[in-house]
């Protein structure tokens, strides 16, 4: 069963949505389950200033991306 806390974390979409403004961009796909994520980072002097992401994935991957972007 999926907890309400996990749903709350996955529902935080404040950093979801690609802007096509980045210094680093990558896409990864999990070949076992089919989850796919694209991440755009703005990096300045080795410090991550901004992270945007887009997923086509399960709630666990969405929650992980949301936490990582915060």
mmCIF file as Biopython writes it, N, C-alpha, C and O atoms, coordinates in Angstrom:
data_model
#
loop_
_atom_site.group_PDB
_atom_site.id
_atom_site.type_symbol
_atom_site.label_atom_id
_atom_site.label_alt_id
_atom_site.label_comp_id
_atom_site.label_asym_id
_atom_site.label_entity_id
_atom_site.label_seq_id
_atom_site.pdbx_PDB_ins_code
_atom_site.Cartn_x
_atom_site.Cartn_y
_atom_site.Cartn_z
_atom_site.occupancy
_atom_site.B_iso_or_equiv
_atom_site.auth_seq_id
_atom_site.auth_asym_id
_atom_site.pdbx_PDB_model_num
ATOM 1   N N  . UNK A ? 1  ? 0.828  -1.178 0.000   1.0 0.0 1  A 1 
ATOM 2   C CA . UNK A ? 1  ? 0.000  0.000  0.000   1.0 0.0 1  A 1 
ATOM 3   C C  . UNK A ? 1  ? 0.876  1.246  0.000   1.0 0.0 1  A 1 
ATOM 4   O O  . UNK A ? 1  ? 1.910  1.286  0.666   1.0 0.0 1  A 1 
ATOM 5   N N  . UNK A ? 2  ? 0.462  2.255  -0.743  1.0 0.0 2  A 1 
ATOM 6   C CA . UNK A ? 2  ? 1.217  3.492  -0.859  1.0 0.0 2  A 1 
ATOM 7   C C  . UNK A ? 2  ? 0.768  4.455  0.242   1.0 0.0 2  A 1 
ATOM 8   O O  . UNK A ? 2  ? -0.424 4.712  0.410   1.0 0.0 2  A 1 
ATOM 9   N N  . UNK A ? 3  ? 1.736  4.979  0.984   1.0 0.0 3  A 1 
ATOM 10  C CA . UNK A ? 3  ? 1.414  5.861  2.108   1.0 0.0 3  A 1 
ATOM 11  C C  . UNK A ? 3  ? 1.026  7.259  1.622   1.0 0.0 3  A 1 
ATOM 12  O O  . UNK A ? 3  ? 1.386  7.676  0.521   1.0 0.0 3  A 1 
ATOM 13  N N  . UNK A ? 4  ? 0.297  7.959  2.460   1.0 0.0 4  A 1 
ATOM 14  C CA . UNK A ? 4  ? -0.104 9.329  2.146   1.0 0.0 4  A 1 
ATOM 15  C C  . UNK A ? 4  ? 1.107  10.245 2.045   1.0 0.0 4  A 1 
ATOM 16  O O  . UNK A ? 4  ? 1.114  11.179 1.242   1.0 0.0 4  A 1 
ATOM 17  N N  . UNK A ? 5  ? 2.130  9.985  2.852   1.0 0.0 5  A 1 
ATOM 18  C CA . UNK A ? 5  ? 3.353  10.801 2.811   1.0 0.0 5  A 1 
ATOM 19  C C  . UNK A ? 5  ? 4.047  10.663 1.460   1.0 0.0 5  A 1 
ATOM 20  O O  . UNK A ? 5  ? 4.523  11.654 0.905   1.0 0.0 5  A 1 
ATOM 21  N N  . UNK A ? 6  ? 4.107  9.444  0.926   1.0 0.0 6  A 1 
ATOM 22  C CA . UNK A ? 6  ? 4.716  9.226  -0.381  1.0 0.0 6  A 1 
ATOM 23  C C  . UNK A ? 6  ? 3.927  9.949  -1.470  1.0 0.0 6  A 1 
ATOM 24  O O  . UNK A ? 6  ? 4.515  10.556 -2.366  1.0 0.0 6  A 1 
ATOM 25  N N  . UNK A ? 7  ? 2.628  9.887  -1.397  1.0 0.0 7  A 1 
ATOM 26  C CA . UNK A ? 7  ? 1.781  10.581 -2.370  1.0 0.0 7  A 1 
ATOM 27  C C  . UNK A ? 7  ? 2.003  12.093 -2.286  1.0 0.0 7  A 1 
ATOM 28  O O  . UNK A ? 7  ? 2.059  12.773 -3.310  1.0 0.0 7  A 1 
ATOM 29  N N  . UNK A ? 8  ? 2.128  12.615 -1.068  1.0 0.0 8  A 1 
ATOM 30  C CA . UNK A ? 8  ? 2.371  14.044 -0.868  1.0 0.0 8  A 1 
ATOM 31  C C  . UNK A ? 8  ? 3.703  14.469 -1.491  1.0 0.0 8  A 1 
ATOM 32  O O  . UNK A ? 8  ? 3.781  15.502 -2.156  1.0 0.0 8  A 1 
ATOM 33  N N  . UNK A ? 9  ? 4.735  13.678 -1.277  1.0 0.0 9  A 1 
ATOM 34  C CA . UNK A ? 9  ? 6.056  13.986 -1.833  1.0 0.0 9  A 1 
ATOM 35  C C  . UNK A ? 9  ? 6.013  13.942 -3.358  1.0 0.0 9  A 1 
ATOM 36  O O  . UNK A ? 9  ? 6.522  14.849 -4.017  1.0 0.0 9  A 1 
ATOM 37  N N  . UNK A ? 10 ? 5.415  12.907 -3.919  1.0 0.0 10 A 1 
ATOM 38  C CA . UNK A ? 10 ? 5.341  12.763 -5.371  1.0 0.0 10 A 1 
ATOM 39  C C  . UNK A ? 10 ? 4.483  13.856 -6.000  1.0 0.0 10 A 1 
ATOM 40  O O  . UNK A ? 10 ? 4.691  14.218 -7.158  1.0 0.0 10 A 1 
ATOM 41  N N  . UNK A ? 11 ? 3.531  14.378 -5.255  1.0 0.0 11 A 1 
ATOM 42  C CA . UNK A ? 11 ? 2.628  15.418 -5.766  1.0 0.0 11 A 1 
ATOM 43  C C  . UNK A ? 11 ? 3.268  16.801 -5.781  1.0 0.0 11 A 1 
ATOM 44  O O  . UNK A ? 11 ? 2.720  17.719 -6.391  1.0 0.0 11 A 1 
ATOM 45  N N  . UNK A ? 12 ? 4.409  16.971 -5.127  1.0 0.0 12 A 1 
ATOM 46  C CA . UNK A ? 12 ? 5.108  18.252 -5.140  1.0 0.0 12 A 1 
ATOM 47  C C  . UNK A ? 12 ? 5.778  18.418 -6.501  1.0 0.0 12 A 1 
ATOM 48  O O  . UNK A ? 12 ? 6.846  17.860 -6.754  1.0 0.0 12 A 1 
ATOM 49  N N  . UNK A ? 13 ? 5.146  19.177 -7.356  1.0 0.0 13 A 1 
ATOM 50  C CA . UNK A ? 13 ? 5.634  19.320 -8.727  1.0 0.0 13 A 1 
ATOM 51  C C  . UNK A ? 13 ? 6.278  20.683 -8.974  1.0 0.0 13 A 1 
ATOM 52  O O  . UNK A ? 13 ? 6.319  21.151 -10.112 1.0 0.0 13 A 1 
ATOM 53  N N  . UNK A ? 14 ? 6.777  21.318 -7.926  1.0 0.0 14 A 1 
ATOM 54  C CA . UNK A ? 14 ? 7.340  22.663 -8.077  1.0 0.0 14 A 1 
ATOM 55  C C  . UNK A ? 14 ? 8.550  22.708 -9.008  1.0 0.0 14 A 1 
ATOM 56  O O  . UNK A ? 14 ? 8.816  23.750 -9.607  1.0 0.0 14 A 1 
ATOM 57  N N  . UNK A ? 15 ? 9.278  21.622 -9.144  1.0 0.0 15 A 1 
ATOM 58  C CA . UNK A ? 15 ? 10.449 21.592 -10.029 1.0 0.0 15 A 1 
ATOM 59  C C  . UNK A ? 15 ? 10.229 20.709 -11.251 1.0 0.0 15 A 1 
ATOM 60  O O  . UNK A ? 15 ? 11.165 20.443 -12.005 1.0 0.0 15 A 1 
ATOM 61  N N  . UNK A ? 16 ? 9.012  20.264 -11.443 1.0 0.0 16 A 1 
ATOM 62  C CA . UNK A ? 16 ? 8.711  19.425 -12.605 1.0 0.0 16 A 1 
ATOM 63  C C  . UNK A ? 16 ? 8.455  20.311 -13.812 1.0 0.0 16 A 1 
ATOM 64  O O  . UNK A ? 16 ? 7.865  21.385 -13.697 1.0 0.0 16 A 1 
ATOM 65  N N  . UNK A ? 17 ? 8.902  19.853 -14.958 1.0 0.0 17 A 1 
ATOM 66  C CA . UNK A ? 17 ? 8.707  20.588 -16.203 1.0 0.0 17 A 1 
ATOM 67  C C  . UNK A ? 17 ? 10.020 21.125 -16.721 1.0 0.0 17 A 1 
ATOM 68  O O  . UNK A ? 17 ? 10.686 21.918 -16.056 1.0 0.0 17 A 1 
ATOM 69  N N  . UNK A ? 18 ? 10.387 20.692 -17.906 1.0 0.0 18 A 1 
ATOM 70  C CA . UNK A ? 18 ? 11.654 21.106 -18.492 1.0 0.0 18 A 1 
ATOM 71  C C  . UNK A ? 18 ? 11.531 22.522 -19.049 1.0 0.0 18 A 1 
ATOM 72  O O  . UNK A ? 18 ? 10.480 22.909 -19.558 1.0 0.0 18 A 1 
ATOM 73  N N  . UNK A ? 19 ? 12.619 23.291 -18.946 1.0 0.0 19 A 1 
ATOM 74  C CA . UNK A ? 19 ? 12.639 24.682 -19.416 1.0 0.0 19 A 1 
ATOM 75  C C  . UNK A ? 19 ? 13.535 24.870 -20.636 1.0 0.0 19 A 1 
ATOM 76  O O  . UNK A ? 19 ? 13.508 25.928 -21.264 1.0 0.0 19 A 1 
ATOM 77  N N  . UNK A ? 20 ? 14.330 23.852 -20.981 1.0 0.0 20 A 1 
ATOM 78  C CA . UNK A ? 20 ? 15.317 23.947 -22.060 1.0 0.0 20 A 1 
ATOM 79  C C  . UNK A ? 20 ? 16.321 25.069 -21.812 1.0 0.0 20 A 1 
ATOM 80  O O  . UNK A ? 20 ? 16.851 25.665 -22.749 1.0 0.0 20 A 1 
ATOM 81  N N  . UNK A ? 21 ? 16.570 25.345 -20.536 1.0 0.0 21 A 1 
ATOM 82  C CA . UNK A ? 21 ? 17.632 26.257 -20.111 1.0 0.0 21 A 1 
ATOM 83  C C  . UNK A ? 21 ? 18.473 25.462 -19.120 1.0 0.0 21 A 1 
ATOM 84  O O  . UNK A ? 21 ? 18.033 25.198 -18.001 1.0 0.0 21 A 1 
ATOM 85  N N  . UNK A ? 22 ? 19.680 25.080 -19.525 1.0 0.0 22 A 1 
ATOM 86  C CA . UNK A ? 22 ? 20.478 24.197 -18.681 1.0 0.0 22 A 1 
ATOM 87  C C  . UNK A ? 22 ? 21.945 24.250 -19.078 1.0 0.0 22 A 1 
ATOM 88  O O  . UNK A ? 22 ? 22.299 24.673 -20.178 1.0 0.0 22 A 1 
ATOM 89  N N  . UNK A ? 23 ? 22.785 23.810 -18.152 1.0 0.0 23 A 1 
ATOM 90  C CA . UNK A ? 23 ? 24.199 23.595 -18.458 1.0 0.0 23 A 1 
ATOM 91  C C  . UNK A ? 23 ? 24.499 22.104 -18.569 1.0 0.0 23 A 1 
ATOM 92  O O  . UNK A ? 23 ? 25.540 21.715 -19.098 1.0 0.0 23 A 1 
ATOM 93  N N  . UNK A ? 24 ? 23.585 21.271 -18.070 1.0 0.0 24 A 1 
ATOM 94  C CA . UNK A ? 24 ? 23.728 19.818 -18.162 1.0 0.0 24 A 1 
ATOM 95  C C  . UNK A ? 24 ? 22.338 19.205 -18.261 1.0 0.0 24 A 1 
ATOM 96  O O  . UNK A ? 24 ? 21.429 19.574 -17.517 1.0 0.0 24 A 1 
ATOM 97  N N  . UNK A ? 25 ? 22.185 18.262 -19.191 1.0 0.0 25 A 1 
ATOM 98  C CA . UNK A ? 25 ? 20.896 17.587 -19.368 1.0 0.0 25 A 1 
ATOM 99  C C  . UNK A ? 25 ? 21.162 16.108 -19.638 1.0 0.0 25 A 1 
ATOM 100 O O  . UNK A ? 25 ? 22.084 15.753 -20.374 1.0 0.0 25 A 1 
ATOM 101 N N  . UNK A ? 26 ? 20.344 15.256 -19.034 1.0 0.0 26 A 1 
ATOM 102 C CA . UNK A ? 26 ? 20.476 13.821 -19.264 1.0 0.0 26 A 1 
ATOM 103 C C  . UNK A ? 26 ? 19.106 13.158 -19.199 1.0 0.0 26 A 1 
ATOM 104 O O  . UNK A ? 26 ? 18.187 13.649 -18.544 1.0 0.0 26 A 1 
ATOM 105 N N  . UNK A ? 27 ? 18.996 12.045 -19.888 1.0 0.0 27 A 1 
ATOM 106 C CA . UNK A ? 27 ? 17.794 11.216 -19.848 1.0 0.0 27 A 1 
ATOM 107 C C  . UNK A ? 27 ? 18.230 9.796  -19.538 1.0 0.0 27 A 1 
ATOM 108 O O  . UNK A ? 27 ? 19.222 9.305  -20.076 1.0 0.0 27 A 1 
ATOM 109 N N  . UNK A ? 28 ? 17.477 9.142  -18.665 1.0 0.0 28 A 1 
ATOM 110 C CA . UNK A ? 28 ? 17.783 7.756  -18.303 1.0 0.0 28 A 1 
ATOM 111 C C  . UNK A ? 28 ? 16.485 6.953  -18.311 1.0 0.0 28 A 1 
ATOM 112 O O  . UNK A ? 28 ? 15.418 7.456  -17.958 1.0 0.0 28 A 1 
ATOM 113 N N  . UNK A ? 29 ? 16.603 5.702  -18.720 1.0 0.0 29 A 1 
ATOM 114 C CA . UNK A ? 29 ? 15.457 4.806  -18.727 1.0 0.0 29 A 1 
ATOM 115 C C  . UNK A ? 29 ? 15.844 3.515  -18.030 1.0 0.0 29 A 1 
ATOM 116 O O  . UNK A ? 29 ? 16.885 2.926  -18.323 1.0 0.0 29 A 1 
ATOM 117 N N  . UNK A ? 30 ? 15.006 3.082  -17.111 1.0 0.0 30 A 1 
ATOM 118 C CA . UNK A ? 30 ? 15.207 1.823  -16.419 1.0 0.0 30 A 1 
ATOM 119 C C  . UNK A ? 30 ? 14.674 0.713  -17.319 1.0 0.0 30 A 1 
ATOM 120 O O  . UNK A ? 30 ? 13.472 0.643  -17.576 1.0 0.0 30 A 1 
ATOM 121 N N  . UNK A ? 31 ? 15.550 -0.140 -17.790 1.0 0.0 31 A 1 
ATOM 122 C CA . UNK A ? 31 ? 15.135 -1.186 -18.724 1.0 0.0 31 A 1 
ATOM 123 C C  . UNK A ? 31 ? 14.322 -2.284 -18.057 1.0 0.0 31 A 1 
ATOM 124 O O  . UNK A ? 31 ? 13.635 -3.043 -18.740 1.0 0.0 31 A 1 
ATOM 125 N N  . UNK A ? 32 ? 14.390 -2.380 -16.741 1.0 0.0 32 A 1 
ATOM 126 C CA . UNK A ? 32 ? 13.611 -3.409 -16.035 1.0 0.0 32 A 1 
ATOM 127 C C  . UNK A ? 32 ? 12.141 -3.040 -15.901 1.0 0.0 32 A 1 
ATOM 128 O O  . UNK A ? 32 ? 11.266 -3.884 -16.097 1.0 0.0 32 A 1 
ATOM 129 N N  . UNK A ? 33 ? 11.865 -1.774 -15.564 1.0 0.0 33 A 1 
ATOM 130 C CA . UNK A ? 33 ? 10.467 -1.385 -15.312 1.0 0.0 33 A 1 
ATOM 131 C C  . UNK A ? 33 ? 9.918  -0.389 -16.324 1.0 0.0 33 A 1 
ATOM 132 O O  . UNK A ? 33 ? 8.704  -0.206 -16.410 1.0 0.0 33 A 1 
ATOM 133 N N  . UNK A ? 34 ? 10.787 0.252  -17.085 1.0 0.0 34 A 1 
ATOM 134 C CA . UNK A ? 34 ? 10.341 1.202  -18.095 1.0 0.0 34 A 1 
ATOM 135 C C  . UNK A ? 34 ? 10.274 2.645  -17.640 1.0 0.0 34 A 1 
ATOM 136 O O  . UNK A ? 34 ? 9.942  3.521  -18.439 1.0 0.0 34 A 1 
ATOM 137 N N  . UNK A ? 35 ? 10.586 2.923  -16.363 1.0 0.0 35 A 1 
ATOM 138 C CA . UNK A ? 35 ? 10.591 4.307  -15.888 1.0 0.0 35 A 1 
ATOM 139 C C  . UNK A ? 35 ? 11.590 5.126  -16.700 1.0 0.0 35 A 1 
ATOM 140 O O  . UNK A ? 35 ? 12.673 4.649  -17.041 1.0 0.0 35 A 1 
ATOM 141 N N  . UNK A ? 36 ? 11.208 6.366  -17.004 1.0 0.0 36 A 1 
ATOM 142 C CA . UNK A ? 36 ? 12.083 7.261  -17.757 1.0 0.0 36 A 1 
ATOM 143 C C  . UNK A ? 36 ? 12.090 8.621  -17.072 1.0 0.0 36 A 1 
ATOM 144 O O  . UNK A ? 36 ? 11.046 9.120  -16.654 1.0 0.0 36 A 1 
ATOM 145 N N  . UNK A ? 37 ? 13.287 9.220  -16.961 1.0 0.0 37 A 1 
ATOM 146 C CA . UNK A ? 37 ? 13.420 10.540 -16.344 1.0 0.0 37 A 1 
ATOM 147 C C  . UNK A ? 37 ? 14.409 11.367 -17.155 1.0 0.0 37 A 1 
ATOM 148 O O  . UNK A ? 37 ? 15.434 10.868 -17.619 1.0 0.0 37 A 1 
ATOM 149 N N  . UNK A ? 38 ? 14.077 12.631 -17.310 1.0 0.0 38 A 1 
ATOM 150 C CA . UNK A ? 38 ? 14.973 13.606 -17.921 1.0 0.0 38 A 1 
ATOM 151 C C  . UNK A ? 38 ? 15.221 14.685 -16.883 1.0 0.0 38 A 1 
ATOM 152 O O  . UNK A ? 38 ? 14.291 15.182 -16.247 1.0 0.0 38 A 1 
ATOM 153 N N  . UNK A ? 39 ? 16.488 15.040 -16.719 1.0 0.0 39 A 1 
ATOM 154 C CA . UNK A ? 39 ? 16.889 16.037 -15.728 1.0 0.0 39 A 1 
ATOM 155 C C  . UNK A ? 39 ? 17.675 17.143 -16.422 1.0 0.0 39 A 1 
ATOM 156 O O  . UNK A ? 39 ? 18.560 16.875 -17.234 1.0 0.0 39 A 1 
ATOM 157 N N  . UNK A ? 40 ? 17.339 18.396 -16.090 1.0 0.0 40 A 1 
ATOM 158 C CA . UNK A ? 40 ? 18.095 19.561 -16.548 1.0 0.0 40 A 1 
ATOM 159 C C  . UNK A ? 40 ? 18.676 20.261 -15.321 1.0 0.0 40 A 1 
ATOM 160 O O  . UNK A ? 40 ? 17.961 20.562 -14.365 1.0 0.0 40 A 1 
ATOM 161 N N  . UNK A ? 41 ? 19.971 20.512 -15.364 1.0 0.0 41 A 1 
ATOM 162 C CA . UNK A ? 41 ? 20.645 21.196 -14.256 1.0 0.0 41 A 1 
ATOM 163 C C  . UNK A ? 41 ? 21.258 22.497 -14.746 1.0 0.0 41 A 1 
ATOM 164 O O  . UNK A ? 41 ? 21.764 22.575 -15.865 1.0 0.0 41 A 1 
ATOM 165 N N  . UNK A ? 42 ? 21.208 23.504 -13.906 1.0 0.0 42 A 1 
ATOM 166 C CA . UNK A ? 42 ? 21.990 24.712 -14.111 1.0 0.0 42 A 1 
ATOM 167 C C  . UNK A ? 42 ? 23.066 24.690 -13.041 1.0 0.0 42 A 1 
ATOM 168 O O  . UNK A ? 42 ? 22.780 24.737 -11.845 1.0 0.0 42 A 1 
ATOM 169 N N  . UNK A ? 43 ? 24.312 24.617 -13.497 1.0 0.0 43 A 1 
ATOM 170 C CA . UNK A ? 43 ? 25.458 24.497 -12.591 1.0 0.0 43 A 1 
ATOM 171 C C  . UNK A ? 43 ? 26.354 25.715 -12.771 1.0 0.0 43 A 1 
ATOM 172 O O  . UNK A ? 43 ? 26.690 26.088 -13.895 1.0 0.0 43 A 1 
ATOM 173 N N  . UNK A ? 44 ? 26.739 26.331 -11.656 1.0 0.0 44 A 1 
ATOM 174 C CA . UNK A ? 44 ? 27.630 27.482 -11.679 1.0 0.0 44 A 1 
ATOM 175 C C  . UNK A ? 44 ? 28.733 27.251 -10.651 1.0 0.0 44 A 1 
ATOM 176 O O  . UNK A ? 44 ? 28.455 27.109 -9.460  1.0 0.0 44 A 1 
ATOM 177 N N  . UNK A ? 45 ? 29.950 27.214 -11.098 1.0 0.0 45 A 1 
ATOM 178 C CA . UNK A ? 45 ? 31.113 27.014 -10.227 1.0 0.0 45 A 1 
ATOM 179 C C  . UNK A ? 45 ? 30.947 25.761 -9.370  1.0 0.0 45 A 1 
ATOM 180 O O  . UNK A ? 45 ? 31.153 25.793 -8.157  1.0 0.0 45 A 1 
ATOM 181 N N  . UNK A ? 46 ? 30.578 24.676 -10.006 1.0 0.0 46 A 1 
ATOM 182 C CA . UNK A ? 46 ? 30.417 23.360 -9.371  1.0 0.0 46 A 1 
ATOM 183 C C  . UNK A ? 46 ? 29.290 23.299 -8.343  1.0 0.0 46 A 1 
ATOM 184 O O  . UNK A ? 46 ? 29.260 22.392 -7.511  1.0 0.0 46 A 1 
ATOM 185 N N  . UNK A ? 47 ? 28.374 24.245 -8.392  1.0 0.0 47 A 1 
ATOM 186 C CA . UNK A ? 47 ? 27.223 24.266 -7.483  1.0 0.0 47 A 1 
ATOM 187 C C  . UNK A ? 47 ? 25.947 24.176 -8.318  1.0 0.0 47 A 1 
ATOM 188 O O  . UNK A ? 47 ? 25.769 24.931 -9.274  1.0 0.0 47 A 1 
ATOM 189 N N  . UNK A ? 48 ? 25.063 23.250 -7.952  1.0 0.0 48 A 1 
ATOM 190 C CA . UNK A ? 48 ? 23.784 23.117 -8.645  1.0 0.0 48 A 1 
ATOM 191 C C  . UNK A ? 48 ? 22.882 24.265 -8.204  1.0 0.0 48 A 1 
ATOM 192 O O  . UNK A ? 48 ? 22.515 24.360 -7.033  1.0 0.0 48 A 1 
ATOM 193 N N  . UNK A ? 49 ? 22.532 25.121 -9.131  1.0 0.0 49 A 1 
ATOM 194 C CA . UNK A ? 49 ? 21.681 26.276 -8.847  1.0 0.0 49 A 1 
ATOM 195 C C  . UNK A ? 49 ? 20.206 25.959 -9.078  1.0 0.0 49 A 1 
ATOM 196 O O  . UNK A ? 49 ? 19.334 26.521 -8.416  1.0 0.0 49 A 1 
ATOM 197 N N  . UNK A ? 50 ? 19.932 25.049 -10.028 1.0 0.0 50 A 1 
ATOM 198 C CA . UNK A ? 50 ? 18.552 24.732 -10.372 1.0 0.0 50 A 1 
ATOM 199 C C  . UNK A ? 50 ? 18.483 23.327 -10.957 1.0 0.0 50 A 1 
ATOM 200 O O  . UNK A ? 50 ? 19.391 22.876 -11.654 1.0 0.0 50 A 1 
ATOM 201 N N  . UNK A ? 51 ? 17.372 22.647 -10.652 1.0 0.0 51 A 1 
ATOM 202 C CA . UNK A ? 51 ? 17.121 21.330 -11.239 1.0 0.0 51 A 1 
ATOM 203 C C  . UNK A ? 51 ? 15.658 21.259 -11.654 1.0 0.0 51 A 1 
ATOM 204 O O  . UNK A ? 51 ? 14.759 21.538 -10.861 1.0 0.0 51 A 1 
ATOM 205 N N  . UNK A ? 52 ? 15.439 20.888 -12.887 1.0 0.0 52 A 1 
ATOM 206 C CA . UNK A ? 52 ? 14.104 20.637 -13.415 1.0 0.0 52 A 1 
ATOM 207 C C  . UNK A ? 52 ? 14.082 19.203 -13.912 1.0 0.0 52 A 1 
ATOM 208 O O  . UNK A ? 52 ? 15.101 18.679 -14.362 1.0 0.0 52 A 1 
ATOM 209 N N  . UNK A ? 53 ? 12.925 18.573 -13.830 1.0 0.0 53 A 1 
ATOM 210 C CA . UNK A ? 53 ? 12.840 17.183 -14.268 1.0 0.0 53 A 1 
ATOM 211 C C  . UNK A ? 53 ? 11.488 16.907 -14.904 1.0 0.0 53 A 1 
ATOM 212 O O  . UNK A ? 53 ? 10.517 17.641 -14.723 1.0 0.0 53 A 1 
ATOM 213 N N  . UNK A ? 54 ? 11.472 15.820 -15.654 1.0 0.0 54 A 1 
ATOM 214 C CA . UNK A ? 54 ? 10.240 15.314 -16.248 1.0 0.0 54 A 1 
ATOM 215 C C  . UNK A ? 54 ? 10.313 13.795 -16.185 1.0 0.0 54 A 1 
ATOM 216 O O  . UNK A ? 54 ? 11.325 13.198 -16.554 1.0 0.0 54 A 1 
ATOM 217 N N  . UNK A ? 55 ? 9.236  13.174 -15.718 1.0 0.0 55 A 1 
ATOM 218 C CA . UNK A ? 55 ? 9.240  11.720 -15.592 1.0 0.0 55 A 1 
ATOM 219 C C  . UNK A ? 55 ? 8.073  11.094 -16.331 1.0 0.0 55 A 1 
ATOM 220 O O  . UNK A ? 55 ? 7.027  11.710 -16.539 1.0 0.0 55 A 1 
ATOM 221 N N  . UNK A ? 56 ? 8.284  9.886  -16.708 1.0 0.0 56 A 1 
ATOM 222 C CA . UNK A ? 56 ? 7.231  8.989  -17.163 1.0 0.0 56 A 1 
ATOM 223 C C  . UNK A ? 56 ? 7.498  7.727  -16.352 1.0 0.0 56 A 1 
ATOM 224 O O  . UNK A ? 56 ? 8.142  6.787  -16.820 1.0 0.0 56 A 1 
ATOM 225 N N  . UNK A ? 57 ? 6.985  7.732  -15.124 1.0 0.0 57 A 1 
ATOM 226 C CA . UNK A ? 57 ? 7.452  6.736  -14.169 1.0 0.0 57 A 1 
ATOM 227 C C  . UNK A ? 57 ? 6.419  6.457  -13.083 1.0 0.0 57 A 1 
ATOM 228 O O  . UNK A ? 57 ? 5.365  7.090  -13.018 1.0 0.0 57 A 1 
ATOM 229 N N  . UNK A ? 58 ? 6.754  5.499  -12.244 1.0 0.0 58 A 1 
ATOM 230 C CA . UNK A ? 58 ? 5.909  5.140  -11.107 1.0 0.0 58 A 1 
ATOM 231 C C  . UNK A ? 58 ? 6.012  6.196  -10.011 1.0 0.0 58 A 1 
ATOM 232 O O  . UNK A ? 58 ? 6.845  7.101  -10.081 1.0 0.0 58 A 1 
ATOM 233 N N  . UNK A ? 59 ? 5.171  6.071  -9.017  1.0 0.0 59 A 1 
ATOM 234 C CA . UNK A ? 59 ? 5.121  7.051  -7.929  1.0 0.0 59 A 1 
ATOM 235 C C  . UNK A ? 59 ? 6.426  7.088  -7.131  1.0 0.0 59 A 1 
ATOM 236 O O  . UNK A ? 59 ? 6.787  8.135  -6.594  1.0 0.0 59 A 1 
ATOM 237 N N  . UNK A ? 60 ? 7.130  5.969  -7.048  1.0 0.0 60 A 1 
ATOM 238 C CA . UNK A ? 60 ? 8.391  5.932  -6.303  1.0 0.0 60 A 1 
ATOM 239 C C  . UNK A ? 60 ? 9.468  6.762  -6.998  1.0 0.0 60 A 1 
ATOM 240 O O  . UNK A ? 60 ? 10.221 7.487  -6.348  1.0 0.0 60 A 1 
ATOM 241 N N  . UNK A ? 61 ? 9.532  6.649  -8.314  1.0 0.0 61 A 1 
ATOM 242 C CA . UNK A ? 61 ? 10.494 7.436  -9.090  1.0 0.0 61 A 1 
ATOM 243 C C  . UNK A ? 61 ? 10.120 8.915  -9.052  1.0 0.0 61 A 1 
ATOM 244 O O  . UNK A ? 61 ? 10.993 9.774  -8.933  1.0 0.0 61 A 1 
ATOM 245 N N  . UNK A ? 62 ? 8.833  9.213  -9.153  1.0 0.0 62 A 1 
ATOM 246 C CA . UNK A ? 62 ? 8.378  10.601 -9.090  1.0 0.0 62 A 1 
ATOM 247 C C  . UNK A ? 62 ? 8.705  11.231 -7.737  1.0 0.0 62 A 1 
ATOM 248 O O  . UNK A ? 62 ? 9.150  12.378 -7.676  1.0 0.0 62 A 1 
ATOM 249 N N  . UNK A ? 63 ? 8.489  10.493 -6.665  1.0 0.0 63 A 1 
ATOM 250 C CA . UNK A ? 63 ? 8.810  11.000 -5.330  1.0 0.0 63 A 1 
ATOM 251 C C  . UNK A ? 63 ? 10.320 11.206 -5.173  1.0 0.0 63 A 1 
ATOM 252 O O  . UNK A ? 63 ? 10.752 12.192 -4.577  1.0 0.0 63 A 1 
ATOM 253 N N  . UNK A ? 64 ? 11.111 10.292 -5.699  1.0 0.0 64 A 1 
ATOM 254 C CA . UNK A ? 64 ? 12.576 10.429 -5.617  1.0 0.0 64 A 1 
ATOM 255 C C  . UNK A ? 64 ? 13.049 11.666 -6.373  1.0 0.0 64 A 1 
ATOM 256 O O  . UNK A ? 64 ? 13.901 12.403 -5.878  1.0 0.0 64 A 1 
ATOM 257 N N  . UNK A ? 65 ? 12.509 11.899 -7.556  1.0 0.0 65 A 1 
ATOM 258 C CA . UNK A ? 65 ? 12.888 13.068 -8.344  1.0 0.0 65 A 1 
ATOM 259 C C  . UNK A ? 65 ? 12.477 14.346 -7.626  1.0 0.0 65 A 1 
ATOM 260 O O  . UNK A ? 65 ? 13.225 15.323 -7.621  1.0 0.0 65 A 1 
ATOM 261 N N  . UNK A ? 66 ? 11.307 14.345 -7.027  1.0 0.0 66 A 1 
ATOM 262 C CA . UNK A ? 66 ? 10.836 15.521 -6.292  1.0 0.0 66 A 1 
ATOM 263 C C  . UNK A ? 66 ? 11.755 15.834 -5.112  1.0 0.0 66 A 1 
ATOM 264 O O  . UNK A ? 66 ? 12.128 16.989 -4.905  1.0 0.0 66 A 1 
ATOM 265 N N  . UNK A ? 67 ? 12.119 14.818 -4.344  1.0 0.0 67 A 1 
ATOM 266 C CA . UNK A ? 67 ? 13.024 15.021 -3.206  1.0 0.0 67 A 1 
ATOM 267 C C  . UNK A ? 67 ? 14.389 15.493 -3.664  1.0 0.0 67 A 1 
ATOM 268 O O  . UNK A ? 67 ? 14.957 16.410 -3.070  1.0 0.0 67 A 1 
ATOM 269 N N  . UNK A ? 68 ? 14.924 14.884 -4.707  1.0 0.0 68 A 1 
ATOM 270 C CA . UNK A ? 68 ? 16.242 15.242 -5.211  1.0 0.0 68 A 1 
ATOM 271 C C  . UNK A ? 68 ? 16.258 16.693 -5.696  1.0 0.0 68 A 1 
ATOM 272 O O  . UNK A ? 68 ? 17.249 17.397 -5.497  1.0 0.0 68 A 1 
ATOM 273 N N  . UNK A ? 69 ? 15.196 17.138 -6.315  1.0 0.0 69 A 1 
ATOM 274 C CA . UNK A ? 69 ? 15.162 18.495 -6.868  1.0 0.0 69 A 1 
ATOM 275 C C  . UNK A ? 69 ? 15.052 19.561 -5.778  1.0 0.0 69 A 1 
ATOM 276 O O  . UNK A ? 69 ? 15.376 20.726 -6.010  1.0 0.0 69 A 1 
ATOM 277 N N  . UNK A ? 70 ? 14.604 19.172 -4.615  1.0 0.0 70 A 1 
ATOM 278 C CA . UNK A ? 70 ? 14.485 20.130 -3.522  1.0 0.0 70 A 1 
ATOM 279 C C  . UNK A ? 70 ? 15.834 20.349 -2.868  1.0 0.0 70 A 1 
ATOM 280 O O  . UNK A ? 70 ? 15.942 21.127 -1.920  1.0 0.0 70 A 1 
#
